[in-house]
Amino acid sequence: MMSGFSWLKNYFARQTPAEKSPTPHAADELVRVSSQSLIGLRKQAEMIGLNAIKILAPQSGAYLSPFKGRGMDFEESRIYQPGDDIRNIDWRVTARSGNAHTKVFREERERAVLMWIDLRQPMFFATQGAFKAVQAARAAALLAWSAIQHGDRLGGLIFSEQQHEELRPQRGDRAALHFIKKLAHHPAWERSARRLTANGTAVQSLIRLRRVAKPGSLVILLSDFYQLDEQAESHLIQLARHNDVMLLFFYDPLEAHLPTGGLYPISDGDHTMLLNTGDPVVRIRHEQNFQQHRDYWQGLCRRHGLFFLECATSDPLEQRLQQGLRRRQK
């Protein structure tokens, strides 16, 4: 089944990114991230349009809320109704029309951007490009810098099987640097710290995310979305009721399509086995499992108003995010 391949964290012997890399440092950036490399993405983040879609927050700030009330930006004038604040009467329209009118404002709202970053073992896998975890970390850094540049408050939750790092939303460059430090130095990047355990970690992380996410937040989930049960999906749906939610789905090309027929050695770093891709039944079943997994999450997003963007380990990340977020705005 598809999930049987997702936990593999080493490359196919016939196609390793390390072989294509000119220096050991470049090879390291394919299997892990550094604070320096994530900080270096700040300039590229200027091209990432992380704009608001729906803002439901109750505080003042830089984004427009769909809730109308007293605020900074004039929205419209309408007929005065009992209970309206007389201080908001629009005297010019009242004098011109002969009927009492009141001003209605659309308040500016501040937004919290919360990232949910999956560093469980299935994310440490790739046959092309970089590990899914590396792509997710880079995407998170780009979006974090974009959020700070838009004046948002940045927070989130970084989790693996062993450890959760919860970051309360904060403003400014210091928040982005703190976020990057926690992301780059998470124990999950160390091979010795990665061990498969119960799947409850994802559920617990979503519970904690719901506690942090105030109504009106932009919540971005970066994962391959394996090993998530109905309880996890329920928490995700609850998040989407009062927040703008994006799913960034990471996958390796091997997960979508098996290579041409043959015997391929694969390893988890401790054990090696041979994958026989010559059987057409195996190949078809493999591709169907991946399609069902991807289609399920796409369908969930459509039904509940979430935004879905997929990204392969071999995709040019900045371009993928630009295209996807442009489509999101439309």
C-alpha positions in Angstrom: 0.0 0.0 0.0 1.0 3.6 -0.5 1.6 4.3 3.2 4.1 1.5 3.2 6.5 3.6 1.1 5.9 6.9 2.8 8.0 6.1 5.9 11.2 5.4 3.9 13.7 8.1 4.6 16.6 7.2 2.3 16.8 7.5 -1.4 16.6 4.9 -4.1 20.1 3.6 -4.8 19.7 4.4 -8.5 18.6 8.0 -8.0 20.0 9.9 -5.0 20.0 13.6 -4.9 23.3 13.5 -3.1 25.0 12.1 -6.2 23.9 15.2 -8.2 25.1 17.6 -5.5 28.4 19.4 -6.0 29.3 19.8 -2.4 28.6 18.1 1.0 26.9 21.2 2.2 24.5 21.1 -0.8 23.8 17.5 -0.1 23.0 18.3 3.6 20.4 20.8 2.5 18.5 18.0 0.7 18.0 16.0 3.9 17.8 18.7 6.6 17.6 22.5 6.9 19.7 25.1 8.7 18.8 28.4 10.3 21.1 30.2 7.9 19.4 28.7 4.8 15.9 29.5 6.1 16.8 33.1 7.1 18.3 33.4 3.5 14.8 32.9 2.1 13.6 36.3 3.3 14.2 38.1 0.0 12.4 35.4 -2.0 9.4 35.7 0.4 8.7 39.2 -1.0 7.3 37.5 -4.1 4.9 35.3 -2.0 1.5 37.0 -1.9 0.2 35.8 1.5 -2.9 38.0 1.5 -6.1 37.6 3.5 -9.2 35.9 2.1 -11.6 36.0 5.1 -10.7 37.7 8.4 -12.8 37.1 11.4 -10.6 38.4 14.2 -11.9 40.7 16.9 -8.8 42.9 17.3 -7.6 46.0 15.4 -4.8 45.8 12.8 -4.2 45.7 9.1 -6.8 43.5 7.6 -10.4 44.1 6.6 -13.0 42.1 8.5 -16.4 40.9 7.2 -17.9 42.0 10.5 -19.2 45.6 10.3 -18.9 48.0 13.3 -17.1 51.1 14.5 -13.6 51.1 13.0 -11.2 52.9 10.7 -12.6 52.5 7.2 -16.0 53.9 6.1 -18.2 51.2 4.5 -21.6 52.8 3.7 -24.5 54.9 4.8 -27.9 53.3 5.5 -31.2 54.3 7.0 -31.0 54.9 10.7 -32.3 52.0 12.8 -33.4 52.0 16.5 -30.3 51.2 18.6 -27.8 52.7 16.2 -25.2 55.0 17.8 -26.3 58.6 17.2 -22.6 59.6 17.1 -22.4 57.8 13.7 -25.3 59.7 12.0 -24.3 60.8 8.5 -25.6 64.4 8.6 -24.9 65.2 5.0 -26.8 62.2 3.6 -29.6 62.9 6.2 -29.9 66.5 5.1 -29.9 65.5 1.4 -32.4 62.7 1.6 -34.6 64.0 4.4 -34.3 60.6 6.2 -31.9 59.9 9.1 -28.9 57.9 7.9 -26.1 56.4 9.9 -22.5 55.6 8.9 -21.4 52.0 8.9 -17.7 51.2 9.2 -15.7 48.1 8.2 -13.1 47.6 11.0 -9.5 46.9 10.2 -8.4 43.6 11.7 -5.1 42.1 12.6 -4.4 38.5 11.6 -2.5 35.7 13.2 -0.7 33.3 10.9 -0.3 29.8 12.4 1.8 27.1 10.9 1.3 23.4 11.6 4.5 21.6 10.5 4.6 17.8 10.3 8.1 16.4 11.0 7.0 12.8 11.6 9.0 10.1 10.0 7.0 9.8 6.8 8.1 13.3 5.9 11.8 12.2 5.8 11.7 10.7 2.4 12.5 11.6 -1.2 13.8 10.0 -4.4 14.0 13.3 -6.3 14.7 16.8 -5.0 14.8 17.1 -1.2 13.0 15.4 1.7 9.4 16.2 2.1 10.3 17.6 5.5 12.9 19.9 3.9 10.4 21.2 1.3 7.8 21.8 4.1 10.4 23.6 6.2 11.4 25.9 3.4 7.8 26.6 2.5 7.1 27.4 6.1 10.0 29.8 6.2 8.9 31.6 3.0 5.4 31.9 4.3 6.6 33.1 7.7 8.7 35.9 6.2 5.8 36.8 4.0 3.5 37.0 7.0 5.9 39.2 8.9 6.3 41.5 5.8 2.5 41.9 5.7 2.4 42.9 9.4 0.9 39.6 10.6 1.5 37.9 13.9 3.4 34.6 13.4 3.0 31.4 15.5 2.4 27.8 15.1 3.2 24.2 16.1 6.1 22.0 15.0 5.7 18.4 15.9 7.2 14.9 15.5 6.5 11.6 17.1 8.5 12.7 20.2 8.3 16.4 20.6 5.9 19.4 20.0 7.1 23.0 19.8 4.3 25.5 20.3 4.9 29.1 19.4 2.4 31.7 20.4 1.7 34.4 17.7 4.1 37.3 17.9 4.9 40.2 15.7 8.1 41.3 13.9 11.4 39.9 12.7 12.1 38.5 16.1 9.1 36.2 15.8 10.3 34.9 12.4 13.8 34.3 13.7 12.5 32.5 16.7 10.2 30.4 14.5 13.1 29.5 12.2 15.4 28.5 15.1 12.8 26.2 16.5 12.1 24.7 13.1 15.8 24.2 12.2 16.8 22.8 15.6 13.9 20.4 16.1 15.1 17.0 17.3 13.3 15.3 14.4 16.2 16.3 12.0 18.5 13.9 13.9 18.1 10.3 12.6 18.6 8.8 16.0 15.5 10.8 17.3 13.1 9.5 14.6 11.2 6.4 15.6 7.7 5.4 14.5 5.3 5.6 17.4 1.5 5.8 17.8 -0.4 8.1 15.4 -2.0 10.1 18.2 0.7 12.8 17.9 -1.0 14.4 15.0 -4.3 14.4 16.8 -2.8 15.9 19.9 -1.1 18.6 17.8 -4.3 19.6 16.1 -6.0 19.8 19.5 -3.3 22.2 20.7 -3.5 24.1 17.4 -7.2 24.7 17.9 -6.5 26.1 21.4 -4.0 28.6 19.9 -6.0 29.6 16.8 -8.3 32.5 17.6 -11.2 33.1 15.2 -9.9 34.9 12.1 -6.5 33.3 12.0 -4.8 32.0 8.8 -3.9 28.4 9.6 -1.4 26.7 7.2 -0.9 22.9 7.5 2.3 21.5 5.9 2.3 17.7 5.7 1.9 14.6 3.5 -1.3 13.9 5.6 -0.6 10.3 6.2 -1.6 8.5 9.4 -4.4 11.0 10.1 -7.6 9.4 11.4 -11.2 10.7 11.5 -10.6 12.4 14.8 -7.8 14.5 13.3 -10.0 15.4 10.3 -12.8 16.5 12.7 -10.4 18.9 14.4 -9.4 20.2 11.0 -13.0 20.8 10.0 -13.6 22.6 13.3 -10.6 24.9 12.6 -12.0 25.8 9.2 -15.3 27.0 10.7 -13.8 30.2 12.1 -10.4 30.4 10.3 -8.9 30.6 6.9 -7.2 27.2 6.4 -4.6 26.1 3.8 -3.3 22.6 3.3 0.1 22.3 1.7 0.4 18.6 0.6 3.9 17.3 0.0 4.7 14.2 -1.9 7.5 12.4 -3.7 7.2 11.5 -7.4 7.7 7.9 -6.5 4.6 8.0 -4.4 2.6 9.0 -7.4 4.3 6.7 -10.0 6.6 3.7 -9.6 9.7 3.6 -11.7 9.9 1.3 -14.8 9.8 -2.4 -14.2 12.8 -3.8 -12.2 14.2 -4.6 -8.8 15.0 -1.5 -6.8 16.8 -1.7 -3.4 15.3 0.6 -0.8 16.3 1.3 2.8 15.2 3.0 6.0 18.8 3.4 7.1 18.8 0.2 9.0 17.2 -2.4 6.8 17.2 -2.9 3.0 14.7 -4.7 0.9 14.0 -5.1 -2.9 11.0 -3.5 -4.5 9.8 -5.3 -7.6 8.0 -2.9 -9.9 7.7 -5.3 -12.8 4.3 -6.5 -11.7 1.7 -4.3 -13.4 -0.9 -5.1 -10.7 1.5 -3.7 -8.0 2.1 -0.6 -10.1 -1.6 0.1 -10.7 -2.5 -0.5 -7.0 0.3 1.7 -5.9 -0.8 4.6 -8.1 -4.5 4.1 -7.1 -3.6 4.3 -3.5 -1.8 7.6 -3.9 -4.6 9.0 -6.0 -7.2 8.0 -3.5 -5.1 9.6 -0.7 -4.7 12.9 -2.6 -8.3 13.0 -3.9 -9.6 12.4 -0.4 -7.9 15.5 1.0 -8.8 17.6 -2.1 -12.4 16.6 -1.6 -12.4 17.4 2.1 -11.0 20.9 1.3 -13.7 21.5 -1.4 -16.5 20.5 1.0 -15.4 22.6 3.9 -13.9 25.6 2.1 -10.2 24.9 2.7 -7.5 25.7 0.2 -5.4 22.8 -1.1 -2.0 23.1 -2.8 0.2 20.1 -3.7 3.9 20.3 -4.0 6.3 17.5 -5.1 9.8 17.1 -3.6 11.2 18.0 -7.0 9.1 21.1 -7.6 10.6 24.6 -7.6 9.2 25.7 -4.3 9.0 29.5 -4.7 7.3 29.2 -8.1 4.8 26.6 -6.8 3.8 28.8 -3.9 3.5 31.9 -6.1 1.2 30.1 -8.6 -0.9 28.5 -5.9 -1.4 31.6 -3.8 -2.2 33.6 -6.9 -4.9 31.0 -7.7 -6.1 31.2 -4.1 -6.7 34.9 -4.4 -8.8 34.4 -7.5 
